[in-house]
Amino acid sequence: MNNQTKKMTEGAMMVAIVGMLLFINRQLAGMLEMVMYWVLTFPILMYTARYGVKSACVPAISMVLLSFMIAAPTTIFYLFSCDVVGIVYGAGIRKKWKNGTLLLWTGIFTFVSYLITTVLFAAMFGYDPAEDVEMVKMLLDFMHIDIGIPLAKIVMYVVIGSAILMTVLQTMCIHMIANVVLKRMHIETRAMKSIFEIKVPKSVGYTIIMIWVLFLVRNVLKLNQDVYGLLLGVYGAARIFAIGYGVMTLLCILLLFRKRIFLLFVIIGMFLPYVQGAIAIIGVLDMIVDLRGIWLEVLKRGVVHGTSGEH
């Protein structure tokens, strides 16, 4: 089989895979696109990584045209956004981009798609921000809670925050699964960093501490509603990031000490109110003083295990 015939055959196979996924999604009343529509990214991603952007344009257009026959308008948009992300990621693989660059561009295009579906054309995709505001207002009135901030702004912050969080999660899923699949296809990829190598600059830790301090003294500063709402959103994002980093730190330390039995307790602890605070503090400390590096150095010297005669 010559190269051109192979391209056509594999392209037709990728279109057929997408067509099957669209058909399954239609039979499940759109459940697939509601839960994990990003799986539509992988067919065109694999094809682009193997044959390049120019060759991938034909199957990508064919996928979109096929979606007009068997998919709803919202599904067509999801497929189009997945095609864009897949082509960009596949092109990056061929150009040997660093993993950080791949994650950045994948995240940007994913965030734009979330922004369109949840903010700009929310009504078309089944979202109604006004209805959400009214529901939250009724809930707060029922519980006799006065937050002192316009609900519309809170809902907007929540929507944007949710879009950012979902973007990060989706980007990581695409990146990790793509690495596994491309390696199985014998396509060269850059090695992913292990959990022990993932670190952020110390400045991030100091910034989170500063945000926490500003939030704690918010009543002393007498901030207006707009600034207070913004500070609340930034504080929430910083807290979530610190908790996630703290969980990663604890998992690393437990793996170093081979205490895998406690891994589940760490995962459960991140959902418990007071435990969250402790985990967040551990995460910030690791950003600043590198707790994982300290314990790794201790283990290398054999202090803990007694190989050097110390305990």
C-alpha positions as CSV (number, residue, x, y, z in Angstrom):
1,M,0.0,0.0,0.0
2,N,1.5,3.3,-1.1
3,N,1.6,6.3,1.2
4,Q,-1.2,8.2,-0.5
5,T,-3.6,5.2,-0.3
6,K,-2.6,4.7,3.3
7,K,-3.5,8.3,4.0
8,M,-6.9,8.0,2.4
9,T,-7.6,4.7,4.2
10,E,-6.7,6.0,7.6
11,G,-8.5,9.3,7.0
12,A,-11.7,7.4,6.1
13,M,-11.2,5.2,9.2
14,M,-10.9,8.3,11.5
15,V,-14.1,9.8,9.9
16,A,-15.9,6.5,10.5
17,I,-14.8,6.5,14.1
18,V,-16.2,10.0,14.6
19,G,-19.4,9.1,12.8
20,M,-19.8,6.1,15.2
21,L,-19.3,8.3,18.2
22,L,-21.8,10.9,16.9
23,F,-24.3,8.1,16.3
24,I,-23.8,6.7,19.8
25,N,-24.2,10.2,21.2
26,R,-27.5,10.7,19.3
27,Q,-28.8,7.4,20.6
28,L,-27.9,8.4,24.2
29,A,-29.7,11.7,23.8
30,G,-26.5,13.8,23.9
31,M,-25.2,12.2,27.0
32,L,-21.7,11.6,25.5
33,E,-21.2,15.3,24.7
34,M,-22.5,16.4,28.1
35,V,-20.0,14.1,29.9
36,M,-16.9,13.9,27.8
37,Y,-17.3,15.4,24.3
38,W,-13.5,15.9,24.2
39,V,-13.0,12.2,23.1
40,L,-13.8,13.5,19.6
41,T,-10.4,15.2,19.7
42,F,-8.4,12.0,19.4
43,P,-9.1,10.8,15.8
44,I,-8.0,14.0,14.1
45,L,-5.2,14.5,16.7
46,M,-3.7,11.1,15.8
47,Y,-4.1,11.7,12.0
48,T,-2.5,15.1,12.3
49,A,0.4,13.8,14.3
50,R,1.1,11.2,11.7
51,Y,0.5,13.1,8.4
52,G,0.6,16.8,9.2
53,V,-1.9,19.7,9.1
54,K,-2.3,19.9,5.4
55,S,-3.3,16.3,5.1
56,A,-5.6,16.5,8.2
57,C,-7.7,19.2,6.7
58,V,-9.6,16.8,4.4
59,P,-10.8,14.4,7.1
60,A,-11.5,17.3,9.5
61,I,-13.8,18.9,7.0
62,S,-15.4,15.5,6.3
63,M,-16.1,15.0,10.0
64,V,-17.8,18.3,10.2
65,L,-19.9,17.7,7.1
66,L,-20.8,14.3,8.5
67,S,-22.0,15.9,11.7
68,F,-24.5,18.0,9.8
69,M,-26.3,14.8,8.8
70,I,-26.4,13.0,12.1
71,A,-25.8,15.5,14.9
72,A,-27.5,18.5,16.6
73,P,-26.2,22.0,16.2
74,T,-24.5,22.0,19.6
75,T,-22.7,18.7,18.8
76,I,-21.5,20.3,15.5
77,F,-19.8,23.1,17.5
78,Y,-18.3,20.6,19.9
79,L,-16.9,18.6,17.1
80,F,-15.5,21.7,15.4
81,S,-13.8,22.8,18.6
82,C,-12.4,19.3,19.0
83,D,-11.1,19.3,15.5
84,V,-9.3,22.6,16.1
85,V,-7.7,21.4,19.3
86,G,-6.7,18.1,17.7
87,I,-5.1,19.7,14.7
88,V,-3.2,22.2,16.9
89,Y,-2.0,19.4,19.3
90,G,-1.0,17.1,16.4
91,A,0.9,19.9,14.6
92,G,2.7,20.6,17.9
93,I,3.7,16.9,18.1
94,R,5.1,17.0,14.6
95,K,7.0,20.3,15.3
96,K,8.3,18.7,18.6
97,W,6.8,21.4,20.9
98,K,7.6,21.2,24.6
99,N,4.8,19.7,26.7
100,G,4.2,23.1,28.3
101,T,3.6,24.6,24.9
102,L,1.2,21.8,24.0
103,L,-0.7,22.3,27.2
104,L,-0.8,26.1,26.8
105,W,-2.3,26.0,23.3
106,T,-4.7,23.2,24.0
107,G,-5.8,25.0,27.1
108,I,-6.4,28.3,25.2
109,F,-8.6,26.8,22.5
110,T,-10.4,24.6,25.1
111,F,-11.1,27.7,27.3
112,V,-12.4,29.6,24.3
113,S,-14.9,26.8,23.5
114,Y,-16.1,26.7,27.1
115,L,-16.4,30.5,27.1
116,I,-18.6,30.4,24.0
117,T,-20.8,27.6,25.3
118,T,-21.3,28.9,28.8
119,V,-21.2,32.7,28.3
120,L,-21.5,34.1,24.8
121,F,-24.1,31.6,23.4
122,A,-25.3,30.1,26.7
123,A,-29.0,30.0,25.7
124,M,-28.2,28.0,22.5
125,F,-26.4,25.4,24.6
126,G,-29.1,25.1,27.2
127,Y,-27.8,27.4,29.9
128,D,-29.7,30.3,31.4
129,P,-27.6,32.6,33.7
130,A,-30.7,34.5,34.7
131,E,-32.4,31.4,35.9
132,D,-29.3,30.4,37.8
133,V,-29.3,33.8,39.5
134,E,-32.9,33.5,40.5
135,M,-32.4,29.9,41.9
136,V,-29.4,31.1,44.0
137,K,-31.4,34.1,45.2
138,M,-34.3,31.8,46.3
139,L,-31.8,29.5,48.1
140,L,-30.1,32.3,50.0
141,D,-33.4,33.9,50.9
142,F,-34.6,30.6,52.3
143,M,-31.5,30.2,54.4
144,H,-31.6,33.9,55.4
145,I,-28.1,34.6,54.1
146,D,-27.0,38.1,53.0
147,I,-23.7,38.1,51.1
148,G,-23.6,41.7,50.2
149,I,-22.6,41.2,46.6
150,P,-24.9,41.3,43.5
151,L,-25.8,37.7,42.6
152,A,-25.3,38.2,38.9
153,K,-21.6,38.9,39.5
154,I,-21.3,35.9,41.7
155,V,-22.8,33.6,39.1
156,M,-20.6,35.1,36.5
157,Y,-17.5,34.5,38.6
158,V,-18.6,30.9,39.2
159,V,-19.3,30.3,35.5
160,I,-15.9,31.7,34.5
161,G,-14.2,29.8,37.4
162,S,-15.9,26.6,36.4
163,A,-14.8,27.1,32.8
164,I,-11.2,27.6,33.9
165,L,-11.3,24.5,36.1
166,M,-12.9,22.3,33.4
167,T,-10.3,23.7,30.9
168,V,-7.4,22.5,33.1
169,L,-9.0,19.1,33.7
170,Q,-9.8,18.6,30.0
171,T,-6.4,19.8,28.9
172,M,-4.7,17.3,31.2
173,C,-6.9,14.5,30.1
174,I,-6.2,15.2,26.4
175,H,-2.5,15.5,27.0
176,M,-2.1,12.3,29.1
177,I,-4.3,10.1,26.9
178,A,-2.7,11.5,23.7
179,N,0.8,10.6,25.0
180,V,-0.3,7.0,25.7
181,V,-2.0,6.6,22.3
182,L,0.8,8.2,20.3
183,K,3.4,6.0,21.9
184,R,1.3,3.0,20.9
185,M,1.4,4.3,17.4
186,H,5.2,4.7,17.6
187,I,5.0,8.4,17.1
188,E,7.7,10.3,19.0
189,T,6.5,12.4,21.9
190,R,8.3,14.2,24.7
191,A,8.4,12.4,28.0
192,M,6.0,13.7,30.6
193,K,7.4,14.8,33.9
194,S,6.7,12.5,36.9
195,I,4.8,13.7,39.9
196,F,8.1,14.2,41.7
197,E,9.3,16.7,39.0
198,I,6.3,18.9,38.8
199,K,7.1,22.1,40.7
200,V,6.0,25.8,40.6
201,P,8.2,28.9,41.3
202,K,8.4,30.1,44.9
203,S,6.7,33.3,43.8
204,V,3.4,31.4,43.3
205,G,3.5,30.3,47.0
206,Y,4.2,33.9,48.2
207,T,1.4,35.2,45.9
208,I,-1.1,32.7,47.4
209,I,-0.1,33.8,50.9
210,M,-0.6,37.4,50.0
211,I,-4.1,36.6,48.6
212,W,-5.0,34.8,51.7
213,V,-3.9,37.7,53.9
214,L,-5.9,40.2,51.9
215,F,-9.0,38.0,52.1
216,L,-8.6,37.6,55.9
217,V,-8.3,41.4,56.4
218,R,-11.1,42.2,53.8
219,N,-13.3,43.8,56.5
220,V,-10.5,46.1,57.7
221,L,-9.8,47.2,54.1
222,K,-13.5,48.2,53.5
223,L,-13.5,47.1,49.9
224,N,-16.3,48.0,47.6
225,Q,-18.6,45.2,46.1
226,D,-16.7,44.9,42.8
227,V,-13.3,44.5,44.4
228,Y,-14.6,42.2,47.1
229,G,-16.3,40.0,44.5
230,L,-13.0,39.8,42.5
231,L,-11.0,39.1,45.6
232,L,-13.5,36.3,46.5
233,G,-13.0,34.7,43.1
234,V,-9.2,35.0,43.3
235,Y,-9.2,33.6,46.8
236,G,-11.2,30.6,45.7
237,A,-9.0,29.9,42.8
238,A,-5.8,30.2,45.0
239,R,-7.3,27.9,47.6
240,I,-8.2,25.2,45.0
241,F,-4.8,25.4,43.5
242,A,-3.1,25.1,46.9
243,I,-5.3,22.2,47.9
244,G,-4.5,20.4,44.6
245,Y,-0.7,21.0,45.1
246,G,-0.9,19.9,48.7
247,V,-2.6,16.6,47.6
248,M,0.2,16.1,45.1
249,T,2.8,16.8,47.8
250,L,1.3,14.3,50.2
251,L,0.9,11.6,47.5
252,C,4.6,12.1,46.7
253,I,5.7,11.8,50.3
254,L,3.5,8.7,50.9
255,L,4.9,7.1,47.7
256,L,8.5,7.9,48.9
257,F,7.8,6.1,52.2
258,R,5.8,3.3,50.4
259,K,2.7,4.0,52.5
260,R,0.2,3.4,49.7
261,I,-2.5,2.4,52.1
262,F,-2.9,6.1,53.1
263,L,-3.3,7.4,49.5
264,L,-7.1,7.0,49.6
265,F,-7.3,9.0,52.9
266,V,-5.5,11.9,51.3
267,I,-8.0,11.9,48.4
268,I,-10.9,11.8,50.8
269,G,-9.4,14.5,53.0
270,M,-9.3,17.1,50.1
271,F,-13.1,17.1,50.3
272,L,-13.3,17.7,54.1
273,P,-13.6,21.3,55.2
274,Y,-11.0,21.6,58.0
275,V,-8.6,19.0,56.4
276,Q,-8.7,21.1,53.2
277,G,-7.0,24.0,55.1
278,A,-4.2,21.8,56.4
279,I,-3.6,20.3,52.9
280,A,-3.6,23.8,51.4
281,I,-0.9,24.9,53.9
282,I,1.2,21.8,53.1
283,G,0.9,22.7,49.4
284,V,2.1,26.3,50.0
285,L,4.9,25.1,52.1
286,D,6.1,22.8,49.4
287,M,6.0,25.6,46.9
288,I,8.2,27.7,49.2
289,V,10.6,25.3,50.9
290,D,10.3,22.2,48.6
291,L,9.1,19.6,51.1
292,R,9.3,16.8,48.5
293,G,12.9,17.7,47.8
294,I,13.8,17.7,51.5
295,W,12.2,14.2,52.1
296,L,13.8,12.8,49.0
297,E,17.2,14.0,50.1
298,V,16.6,12.5,53.5
299,L,15.7,9.1,52.0
300,K,18.8,9.3,49.7
301,R,21.0,9.7,52.7
302,G,19.4,6.8,54.4
303,V,18.4,8.7,57.5
304,V,14.9,7.4,57.7
305,H,15.6,3.8,56.8
306,G,18.7,3.6,59.0
307,T,21.2,2.6,56.2
308,S,23.6,5.2,57.6
309,G,23.2,4.2,61.2
310,E,20.9,7.2,62.0
311,H,17.2,7.2,62.9
